[in-house]
Amino acid sequence: MDINVILGYLGLGLMLALSGIGSCYGTTIAGNAAEGALKKDPSKSSSYMILCALPATQGLYGFLALFLHSSLAASNGALMFGVGLGVGLVCLFSAIRQGKVCAAGIQGLAQGHDVTTNTMIYAALPEFYAILALVATFLVK
């Protein structure tokens, strides 16, 4: 098997795996906070759930990038490896940091503060970089 093909598919795998791992970590960070918050104020469970779900989007971005660029894996192996590693790492760290922002918002909600909207705005900031990484893949041909 050609090294170009191996690098291409490895890049696609990293794109999907790292973004998915980030979403798993981010959602469980926020989910752990939600579990504790439910004990304090169960009436706000829908707000907790919304904030818990936000970090899951980075896994979707990794999947979308994989889906859109899977045809390039065999022909541009080194390029796809670089793109895959870049998108995967950005989504990994973005989801983890977003999960921490959401966890802080969930704690604030449980303490009686109305911070759902502000938390969603703050959580959109690390999300922006995952979106930027996905959009950058469209510039690569």
N, C-alpha and C positions, 0 to 999 in steps of 0.2 A: 504494500500500500504506500502511496506517495505521501511524503511528509507534509505537503501542502494540504492534502485532504484531512490528514490527522489534525493539523493545526486548526483548520476550519471548523471541524466538528467539535474539537475541544473548546474552541471559542464559543460556539453556540451552546455547548453544555454549561460552560461557566456563566454565560449570560442568564440562562434559565435557573441554574442551581443557586448562584449567589443571590439573585433577586428573590428567589423563593425562600431561601434561608433567612434573609433579612426580614421578609414579611412574617415569617414564623416567629422570629425573635421579637419584632416590634409589636405584633398583636398580643403575644403573651406577656410582654412588659405591661402593656395597657390593661390586659385582662387580669393580671395579678392585682393591679391597683383597683380595678372594678370589683373584684371579689371582696377586697377589704372595704371598699366604699359601700357595697350592698349591705354590709352589716351595720353601717352608720345610718344610711338613708336609702332604703330600697325603692322609694318612690321615684327616684331619678334613674332607674335602670335603663330606660331607653336612651338617655343622654350618654350614659356609660358605654352602652353598646355601640352607639354611633362613633364615639371617640376610639373605641377598641378596634373598629373596622378600618379606620383610616390607613394604618401601615400596611394593610393587605394589598394596596394598589401597586406597590413596587413589584410584587411578584407578577402582577398582570402586565406591567410594562416590560419585564424581562421576557415573558411569554410572547407578547406582541412583537418585540424586536426579533425574537427567535423565529417566529412565524413569517415575518416579513423578509428576513434575510437568509432563510435556510437554503435558498437556491444558490447563494453566493459561496457557500462553505467549501465546495470542492474546487472552485476556480480561483478564489482569493483567500487561501488558507491563513497566511500571516495577517492579512488585513482583518479577517473575521476573528482571529484570535485576539488581536488588539481591541477591536470593537467589543467583543464579548466580555473580555476581562474588564474593560472600562465601564461598560454598562452594568455589569454584575456588581462590581465594587461600589459604584455610586448608589445603586439601588440597595445594596446590603447596608451601607452606613446610613443612608437616608431613612430607611425603614426603622432601623434601631433607634436613631435619634428622634424620629417622629413618634415612636412608641413611648419614649421618655417624656416628650412634651405632652402627649395625650395622658400619660399616667399622672403627671402633675396637675393637669386640668381636672381629671377625675377626682383626685384628692381634694382639690378646691371645691368642686361641686358637693362632695360629701360633707365638707365643712360648712356648707350653707351659702357659698358664694355663687353668683350667677355668671359663670365663666365659660359656658359652652361655646358661644360665638367667638370669643377671644381666643380660646384654645384652638378652635378650628382654623382661625387665621394664622396663629403661630405655627400650627402643624402644617399649614400649607407652605411654609418657607422651606423646610427640608424636602418637601414633596416637589417643589419647583426644580430642584437639582436632578431628581430622578426623571422628571419630564424633559428637562434639558438634555440629559444623556440619551433618552429615547429619540428626541427630535434630531440630535446630532447623528444618529445612525442613518437618517434619511439623506444626509449630506455625503455619506460614504457610498461609493459605487465601485 
